[in-house]
Structure formats: structure tokens, C-alpha cells
Amino acid sequence: MKFLHVVCVLFLSIVVSVVGQTNQSAFFRISSPSYAVITGFDPVAGTLTCSNAMAGVTNQLQRSYDLAGTSNWVDFIQLASNSLVITETIIDLDAPEGMAFIPGGIFQMGDTFMEGDSDELPVHSVYVSGFHMDKHEVTKALWDEIYNWAVTNGYSFEHAGSGKAANHPVHKVSWYDCAKWCNARSEMEERMPCYDLSTWSCNFNANGYRLPTEAEWEKAARGGLNSKRYGWGDLISHSDANYDLDPVYNVGGFPYSSPVGSFAPNGYGLYDMVGNMWEWCGDWYDDAYYGSSPSSNPRGASTGSSRVGRGGCWIFGAGYCSSADRLGYAPETSTHLHVGFRSVLPDNP
């Protein structure tokens, strides 16, 4: 069982202590172009309330696990204040097992460095509602568990899925197979499936598992940081992620994947959002989509011939692993040794 202790300090920061599997304190503070203060925190709902001197500004909520120095503060979420009082869920102590809560907020989507492809432009401000995401890429073991149940209960798949080991990410799975798998996982847990398997449309009001939207994926991958190449900063090495034929994992036969969770998590508690496997997103891929995408919870182009892949992989170089990089794969493809996925659930699953 988890317990929460909250203390407001001069209305500038709160201290959150979670007692259970971990015992860690997190400190939060807010910065704003106008005067803003943290006025409350609901330990049951996990919601933080802020008061602003004026509406229409964007506030930055920062987090630190150590008050010893100013360099320990990192960006957590951006809050658009359309009113004088903002309330946003920042923590979910009852997140589904194996999932992390991604708090709602706005972020700058796209390549702020102007060094990628044109499909990463223009950089634009996007609001994404809170949601839950698998902490790890779906492993071969988890895939098999759901797959076997699904086949027994009338599902059919293009490919049975492959994996270098039980704790490595599954690969050789088409977009369609992943959507079916998400539906089966939902049914196993008595949730409402999201996908219509005849039209492949997604019911975003269902409480079941689905693939993340491209915007959800990028917000999650950034881990709260603004305008950085990766979820930890601007530089990358093989101590951060499995990419570009990492010599540590370049053994045996293809794929040179790594066990999930082999590297440090990002600011939202997600592992391997960089490298290891490209990850399917729910959206149709459109290289010009950013020029007309909605500013709130975009869900991709209305149609297309490819589905979005994100995150880079074990064989691609560092440039493909940035939080902004995007590409499209044919959704029926199930032969790739470098494409996997992870699933998401809504804010209130």
C-alpha cells in the first residue's frame, strides 16, 4: 500500500513522499511570466492547484529530488493558464501495474534545432491530456501471454511475434497485429476494446489499451524537458540507450536488442524511449501534418498508407533517436527486426 505526505513550503514547492516500494521525496516549484503560487495539493486525486495573477500565460512546473543546489531542478510540465486558477493531475499513486502516469500539459512538438527532416516542422505548441503508458516496450513474454489468450479466444494474427529473449522487446509485429493485441489485452482485463477491427478506427472514449498517438508519444519521450534532443538532454552515448549497433549488445544474431529497462528512465519513469526498437504509434503518417494539426490532443491524419514509428532503434544512428524524429512504416509490415511497440491507457482507466 502507498501513502502520500504533502507539505506546502512558502507556496512555492511541495514535498511528496511515497512510502511503499520506494520512499522518495519530490519537490515542485512553479515559474511564471506573471505572479503565480502553488496553493494546494490533493493527495488522493494527485492534483496540484496554482493561482495566477493573470490568465492567458504559460507556467512552468519544475521538479527536484534534491534541494542541495539549483541545478537539480528540471522541467516537469507546462501549464497553460486560461483562468486565474489551474488544477492539473501530476501524480497517480494507483497507476496500473507496469505503467507510468504522464501528466497533461503543453509542449513544443517538433525539431527545435532545425536539423532534422522537414516532416518535423513547423515546431508547434501542443496540449496533451494526461494518460498512462507502459514503462517498457512490450516484451516477448508479455506479448506471448496476451497472444496465446487471444488465439484461444478467436483472434488471428499475421505473425506470432518474435523476440531475442523473454525480457527483450517483441518484434516482427505489424501495426494491425499490435491493434488486435491491444484489444485482446483489454478484453482479458474486462475493459472496453478501442479498435474496430473492420475499419481500424480507434474509440478514444473506451477505457481499453491502444497505441499512443504521435503527440502522446513525443510528450512522454521528452520526459518533461523542453527543447532537448533526448529525454535527458542534448547529447547521447551508448551509456544512455541501445542505438547504432551498440557493441555491448552486438552479439549473436540479429536483432541486437537489449533487455527492456537496461538504461535509466526518463523524467516520467519510462524506459527505452530512445533506441532499442522503433515503436508503432496509432497515427497515420503524413509528412506535412504539422502544418495543420490541432493544438489540443492531435490524433494524426485522417488517412494514409503508412503508420507512424518513433524512437529509433538498435541499428539506427543517433539522429533517428531524437524525441522529434518521425517516420512511416506500412502497417501490414511484420518482417522488421527493429519495430516493436508499447501501449497506453486513459487518465482514468
N, C-alpha and C positions, 0 to 999 in steps of 0.2 A: 504494500500500500504506500502511496506517495502523499507527502504532506508539504504544505507551502507556507512559508513565513515571509511576510512582506513588511518592509519598513520604508516610509517616505522620508527622504533626507532633504530638508530645505526646499521641498517641492521640485528638486532638480534631478533626483535619481531615486530609484527604488532598489531594494535588495531582495532578490528572490533566492530562497534556499529550498532545494528539492531534496527531501530525505527519502531514500528508497534504494534503488540500485546504485544511484550516485548521490553524492552530497556535495553540491556545488553552489556557490553564490554568484549571481549575475547582477551587475549594476547597470541601470539605464539612465540616460540623460537626454534632454531634448535641446536642439538648437533651432532658431527660427529667425527670419528676417524682421519679424516683429516680436514683441514680448510674448513668451509662451512658457507655461509651467506645467509640470505633471501634478495633477490634483487628486488622483486616486488610482487604485488598482484593485480589481475584484479577483480574489484568489480562487474562487470557484469557476467563474467564467473565463479567467485568464485575460481579462480586458483591462487595458490601460486607458485612462481618461486624461486629456490635456485641455487647458484653457488658453485661448489666444486673444491677443489684443485686437486683432482684426481678422476677418475672413479673407479667403482668396489667396493665401500664401501656402508655401510648401515647407513643412517642418521635417527636420532630420532627427530620427531617434537613433541613438548610439548605444552600444553595449560594451561592457568591460567585465572581465572576470577578476581583475586585479586593479586596485586603486593606487598602486605604488607609483605610477607615472602616467603622464598624459598620453604617451604613445600607445597605451593599451586600449584606448577607445577605438572602436571600429563601427562603421555604419551598419545598421541593422535593418531599418525600413524607412521609407519616406512617406510622410502623411500629408495629403492634400487637405487643407482646412477650408472646407466650403461653408463652415459655420464657426462660431466662436468657441464651440466645444467639440472635441474629437474623441470618439471612443473606438478603439481598434483591438481586436484579439491578437495578443503577441505570444501567448504560450498555451499549449494544450497538454495538461498533465495526463489526460486519458486518451492520448493518440493511439490509434490501432497498433497492435504489436508489429514491430518491424518497420513502422512508418514514422516520418518526421512531419511536424506541422510547419507549413510555410505561411507566414503571416501575410495578410493582404497589404497592399501598398502600391506605390507607383515606382517605376524605374525607367531608366533610359535604355531603350531597346535598340540594338544595332551596334555598328562598329564606330565607336567614338574616336578611334585612332586613324580612321580613313586609310587603312592599309589592307583591307580585305577585298572581297568581290563586291560588285555593285548591288547584289541582292541583299547585302547587309545595310543598305542605305535606303532612305534617309534615317538617321537616328531620330527616334520619336519617343515621346513620353507615353507610357502605358500603365494603366491601373489593372492589377490582377487581384481578384478576391482570394481570401485565404483558402488553403486546401491541404490535404495530406499527400505525401509522396513516399514511395518505397525508399528506405535508406540506401538500399543496394540495388544494383541491377538484378533482374530476376535470375536466380541461379538455375543450373541444370536440375538440382534436387527439387526446388520449388516448382519448376516447370513440369517435371515428371509427376509430382503429386497431383497437380491440377489436371494435367493432360490425361492421366490414367482414369481419374474420376470422370472427366468429360467424355472420353471414348466409351466408357461403360454406360454413360447416360445419353448416348445418341449423337454426340458431336463427331465430326470428321475434320481432319486437318490435312493440309497439303504436305506437311513434313512433321516428323515426330520430334524434331529439335535435336540439337547436338550440344555437346559441352566437353571441354577438355577434362573436367573433373566435376564432382558433385557441387563443389563450392566455387566453381567458375561460372561466369555468366553463360546462359544459354545462347546459342547462335543457330544459324540456318533456320530461321523462323520468318515467315512472310508477315507483312502488316496484317493481312486477313487472319492468319493464324493467331497473332497476338490479340486481335479484337475478340476472336472466339474464346481464347484463353481467359481474357478478362471477364467475358460473360459467364464462363463456367466457374470461375473463382467467385463471382458474385452469387451465382446460384448455390454453390456449396455453403456459403455463409448466409443464405436466405436474404440476400439483397436483391434489389431490382436491377437486372442487367441494363447496360447503357446502349448496346449496339443492336440495331435492326440488321440481322444477318442476310436480308434480301436486298436492302438498299445501302447498307453500311453507314447509315446516318447514326448520329450519336444523340441520345437523350441526356442533356446535361442536367436535367432535373432529377434523374434517377440517382439512387444512393449507392450504386454499384461501382465496380472498378472500371477504369478506362485508361487509355493512353493520355498523357498530358498534352495540352495544347502547346504549340510552339512558344507562346508567350509565358505560359506557366513554367515550361522547361527552362527558358532563359532566366527568368526571375529566380528560380530555385538554384540554378547553376551559379549565379553570381553570389549567392550566399549573403546578400545584403550589401555587398560592396558596390560602389558606383564607379562607372567608367574605368574598370580594370579589365585586363585581358582574360584573367582567370579568376576563380573564386577565392584566391588568396592574395593576388597582386598581379604584377605585370610580367614577371619572369617565371620560367618553368625549367625544371630539370627532372631527371629520372627519379629523384627522391620525392617528387610531387605526384607523379602519375605514370602509367604504363602507356607509352606512345613511342613512335618512331623506332620500333624494334628494340625495346629496352633489353640490354644484354642480360639482365637478371632473369628475364622470362623467355629469352630467345633460346629455348632448349626443346628437344624432341621435335615433334611435327607441328604443323600449323593447327590451330591458331596459337600465337604466343600470348594468350590471355593470362591474366593474373587472378588469383582468388579474390573475390569481392571483399572490399574493406582492407586491402593491403596498404592503403595510403591514408593520410589524415583526412578527416571530414572537413567540409566547408562550414561556413558560419551558421548554416541551417541544419547541420548534422547529417548531411548527405555525402555518400562515398562514391568515388569514381565517376563524378560528373564530367571529368576530364579524362579522355583516353579509355583504354580497355576495350569497350565496344561502342560503335555508333548506336544511338538509341532512337527507336521509332517514336515519332510524335503523331498525334491524331490528325494534324492538318494536311490538306492538300498543299503541295509545294507550288509557289508562284514567285518567280524571281523579281516581280515588280510589286508584290503585295504590300510592301511597307509604304508605298506612295499613297495608299488609300485605306489602310487598315484602321479599324475603330480604335479609339483611345482607351476603351474600357473592355477588358476581357475579350480580346480578339480571338477568333476561332478558325482563322485561315480562309483561303479562297473557297469559293462555292463548289468548284470542281477542278479537275486537273488530271494529269497522267502519272504523277509521282507523289509520294508522301514524304514528309519532312523527316530528315535524320539529323541528329545533333550530337555534339560532344567529342568527335574524333575517336580514334581507336588505336590499338596496339601497333598497327602498321603505318599509320599516317603521321606526318610531321607536326610540329608544334603549332603551326599556323592554322591547321584544321581543328585544333583542340580549344580554340578560344571560345569564350561564352557566346560570342556573336556569330560564329561561323555556322553556316547552314547549307544543306544540300538536299537533293531529292533522289529517292530510290523508287523504282517501280514496286508498287505494293504487293504484287504477286510473287516477287523475288524471294526465294527461300534457300538460295545456294550460298549466300555470303558467309564467310568465316569471321566477319568483323561487324556484324549488326545484331544487336540484342534490344532490350527494352526494359523499362520499369513502369509501374502503374501508379495511378493516383486515385484518391477518394475525395469527396466533397468535404467542406468545412465541418459539417455536422453529419458524420457517417452513421 
